Amino acid sequence: MEILQPKNAQELAKLIKWLDSDPSQIDFSENKGISSIDKGNLTITLKTGTTWRELISYLKAINYEPCIYPKKESITLEEWLQTDGINLAGFKFGLTGRSLYDVEMVTYQGEITNLGFKTTLYDALGYELKRIFLGSQFILGISTECTMQIRKVPETKLALKLTLTPTFNIKELLEKFNRKSLRPTLIFFTQTDQVLILYILLDGAIKIVAAESSVISSVLSGYAGFAYDEVTENELLGNLYEPDGAALTYYLIAPEKLGELIQAFQLISKAYIINQNTIMVGLDLNKLNIPESAINSKILELRGKKVYIHPLNTEELMMFGEKSTPELIQKIRKSFDPTNFYERLTREIKKEHEKLEPSAKDWVQGVKSED
């Protein structure tokens, strides 16, 4: 099979029409590079074939950095948008919709469309369409360009490493952070045997970071048996990103369910705190001698009422009915229309899955809510 490499959105749109909505012959990885940077409005527009590593390196050279952190540096922005589009710095900057201003995409009908507005952060239609595209697993189309928020590199950064027991109450800790108006840029876990390693990155003006460090120290002083160390930012980031070649499967759960998940599976590889209500947990299924169906069942049980999962995500569709997934995907590919997408999508989901799991019902009602 011949692999076709279009050079821009216009060529991609023509190929999509010619291939009758089948993207399997298309390689759009050469669509990379910076289109523009607006230092006044703190935005950057770039082609989605650009890797996160390339973007971070480019911005670092001019003393800027993104407000979004992916779980893997080596992937392209297109892969990140399609597979989850989650901002690991959501605790400070909010979920991705707040820092991702615009996505240009080509639908499987060969139409070029924009899912947001480069100057309007909270426009309702653009905001919702950006959200629906994130994590859609190449079901809705192929992104070609995006515009996101950036910032000047802060005056100072403080990276902390804490050793905790797996029974540590994460929900209580986050509630204390919230009461103190504390917003770490990054907060995530790794697990070694029976020990949780919690990493926290604070940044900003020197006085702010010093005050936040003092607050963290006072918050944690009430917990017995924790070790508190300062580490370099490089060490923290080295543990943040998923290593190249790793094959983790990610699930979203409520923070208060983390202890139950650790008890159920014994070992987690990564756990990123996205916001007050959501933790993204990475499991290495090869190391867990548990059938994937049993894992999916347990995750649904642990999800929590406040966590909305994208039902277009292939993994989620498999949970709700494996045999109907390909048909549903094909229907959506051939009929996606940004102007009435929610109504059409809801009808298709109800047709294909008459007996939806509670989390999918929650999503249909909650997807329009602001993140």
N, C-alpha and C positions, 0 to 999 in steps of 0.2 A: 504494500500500500504506500503510495506516494505521500510524503509529508509536505504540506504547504506552509510557507512562512510569509504571511502578509506583513507589510512594513508599517501600516497605520490603520486607524479605525475604518477608513473608507474602503480599503482593500479587504479588510476582515469582513465588513458588512456584505460585500459582493460575494465573497467565498461562502459565507454562511447561507446565503440564498441559493447558491449553486449546489451546495452540498445538502440542501433540504434539511436544515437544522441539526446536522450531524457534525459535532466539533472534533471527532476523533482523528481526523487527518490534519488538524491545524496545530502548528507550533508557533505561538506568539511570544516566545521568550526573548526575542531580539528587540521587542518593543520596550526599550529602556532608555533612561536618561532624564535629566532635569529639564522641564519645560520653562519654568520661571520661578523666581523667589521674590516675595514681597516683604521686605524687612520692616516696612512701616506697619503693615497689617499682620505681620508675623505669620505668613502662610507660605507654603511651597507647593507647587504643582509639578507632578512628575509622571512619567510613563510607568505602568504597573508591572512591566517586566523587570524593573529595577529591584535589586535585593535590598533587604533591610540593612545588611552590612554596608552596601554601597551608599545608601542614603545616610546612615549614621556617620560614616567616614567623611562624606562630602560636607555635612553640617558641622562636624567637629572642627574641620579645617578653617571654618569661618566663625567659630565660637558660638554656634547654635546647636540645638538638639531637638528631636521631636518630642511631642507631649504624649505620644503613644509608644508603648513597648510591646513587641510581639514575643511569643514564647520561643521563637527560633530566628536567629539572625540570618541564616543562610537562605531562607525562602524569599520568593518575590512578593511584592505587594499584592499581586493577583492571587497567588496561592493563599496568602494570609486573609484577604478579603473573602475568598470562597470557602476556606476551611473553617474559620471561626470568626475572624475579624474582631477578636476581643482585645481590649486595651488592658495590659497588666498593671498600668498606672492609673486604673480607674478610681482607686481610693482617693487620689488627689485631683485628677483632671476629669473625672466622670467617665461614663462608658463611651465607647468609640464615637457614637453619634455627635458628641459634643466637640470632638477634636477633628473629625473627618468632615470637611465642609462640602465636598462634592465628589461624586464618582461618575465618570463618563463610561458608558457600557454599550455593547452591541448586543441586541436581543437575538434570539434564534429565528426571528423573522427577518433579520438583516437590517434592523432599524437602529440608528445611533440615538441614544437618549442620555439625559443627565438626571441623576437621582438626588440632586441637591442644588444649592445655590452658593456660589463661592463667597458671597458677601453677607449672606443671611444665615446665622447659625441655627435659629429655631423655627424656620419656616415649616409649617406642619406637614405639607405633602412631601417636600424634599426630605425632611427629617425621617419620616416613616419609611419612605422608599429606601433610603440608605440603610435603615435598620433591617428591613426585610431582605436586602441583598446579602448582608453579612452572614457568612456561614451557609450559604444556599447551595454549596457543593456543585457548582457549575450547572445548576438546574435552570436559572433564569437568563443567563447570558454570560458574556466575557467582558470583564472590565478592561479599559484601555488607558485611562488616565485618572488620577485623583488629586484632590487638593486637601491638604491637612494643616493643622496648626503646628507651629514650631515656637521655640522660645530661646532667649539668650541663655547661655550656660550660666547657672546660678553662681553667686559669689563663693559659696562653700557647700560641701556635701559631707554628710556623716553617715557611714555605713556601720550597722550594728549586727552582731551575731549572738543569738541567745539559744541556750540549750534547755529544752523543756521535756516534760514527760508527755506521752501520748494522751493522757487524760486531762491535759491542760484545757481550760475552758476558753476556747477561742471567741465564742459569742460574747462572753462577759468582757474579755479584753477589748473587743471592737466597740462595745457599748461605752466602755470607759474612755477610749480614744474619742468617741463622738461627743461625750459630755465635756471633754477638755478641748473640743474643736481642733483636734490633732489630725493632720492629714499627711501621713507618710507618702512619699512618692511611690515606693515599692514596699510590699510586705508579702512574703511568701515562705513556704516551708519546704524542706527536704526531710527525709526520714532515714535514719540509720539504725538498724535493729530496733530497739525499744526506745529510741531517743528521737525527738523532733528537733530539728535545727530551724529556728526562725530568723529570717534576715529582714532587716528594716533599713530603708534608705530615706534619710531626711535631707532636704536641700532648700536653699533660699539665701536670704541675707544672713550674715554671720550671727546677728543678734537673735533672729528668728530660729535658726537651727539650734543655737545654744539653749533657748527657752524650750524648744520642743524636746531636746535631749533630756532636759531636767524633768519635763512632764513624764516622759517614758520611764525614767528612772523611778519617779514617785509612784507611777501606776504599777510597775512591776515589783516594787518593794514589798507589796502585800502577798506575793506568791513565794512559797518556800521552794528551795532547791533549784533555782535557775542560775545559770552562769551567764555573765554579761560581758561581751568583748567588743572592742572596736576593731573593724577590719578595713581593708582598702576597698574603694569602689570597684576596682578590677576583680577582686576576689568575690565580691557580692554578685557582680554581673556574670562572672564565670559560673556561678551556681544558678543564676536566673534562667539562662537560655538552655533549652533542651539541646543536648549534644547532637551534632550531625550524625546521621545513621541510627539514632534512637527511634524506637517505634512505640511511643506511648499513645494510649487511648484516653481521651479527656472527657470528663463528665462534670456537670454543674450541680452543686448541692448547696443547701443552706448551711451557714457556719456552725449552727448548733448540732448538725448531723456529722461533723468531721470525726468526732470521737467514735461514733457508732460505725462509721465506714472503716476506720483503722481497726476497730475490733473485729469487723466482719472479714476484712481482707489481709490484716496483719501488716501489710507493707504498701506504702504509697511512694511513688517516685518524686512527684511534685505536687504542691498544693498552692495555688495562687489566690490571694484574697483580692477579688475584683472590686467589691464594695461591701457595704455593711450587711448586705443580704445574700451575697453570692461568693462561693469559693469554687474555683475550677481545679479539679483533681486529676492528675495524670497517673494512670495505672499501666504497668508493663504486663500485659496479658500473658506473655510468654513465661513470666515468673509465677503467675497465679495458676495453680492447678484446679481451676474452677471453670465450668462451661460458661461461655459468653452469655448464654440466655439467662443463667442464674445471676451473673453480674448485672445484666440489664434490669432484671427484676428487682434486685436489691437497690440499684441506683434509683429506680422509680420510687421505691419505698422511702428512700432517704432524701429525696429531692427537696421537700419543703414547699410550703404554699407560695412563698414569695419569689421562687426561682422560675423564670419563664424560659423554656427551651424552644429553639427554633424548629418547628415541625417539618421544615423543608430539608433539614439536615438529614442526609441519607441514613445515618445511624439511628436517628429518632424515628424515621419512617419504618425502618426495619422492626423497631420495637412494636409499632402499632399495626403491623400487617405486612409481612415480607412479600407475600405473593402479589400484592397490589402495588408495590413500590415502583417497578419499572413503568407500569401503565400510568400511574399518577405523574411521574416525572415527565414522561413523553407528552402528556396532556398539557402540563404547565409550560413546557418548552415551546409548544406550538401555539399557545394561546396567550402568553404573557403580554399584558397591555398595562403600562404604568398608570393609565388614567382610571381604571376601575379594578385594579389588581386585588384589593382586599376582598371585595365582594365575590369575585370569581374564585379566588383561592379558597375562601370559606365554603363555597358551594361544592368545590371539588373534594375538599377534605371530608365534608359530611357525606358525600356520595360514597367515597372509597372506604371510609371508616365509620360505619353506623354506630359502633360502640367504642367511642374514643376513651382512652385513659384519661383520668382527671387532669393530668398535667397538660395534655393537648387541649382539653376544654378551657383550662386556665389561659393557655396561650391565645386561643381564638378571641377570648374576651380581653386579654391584657396586652396584646401586641401593640395596640395604639397608645398605650400609656408611655409617658416620657421616661427615659432611663436616667 
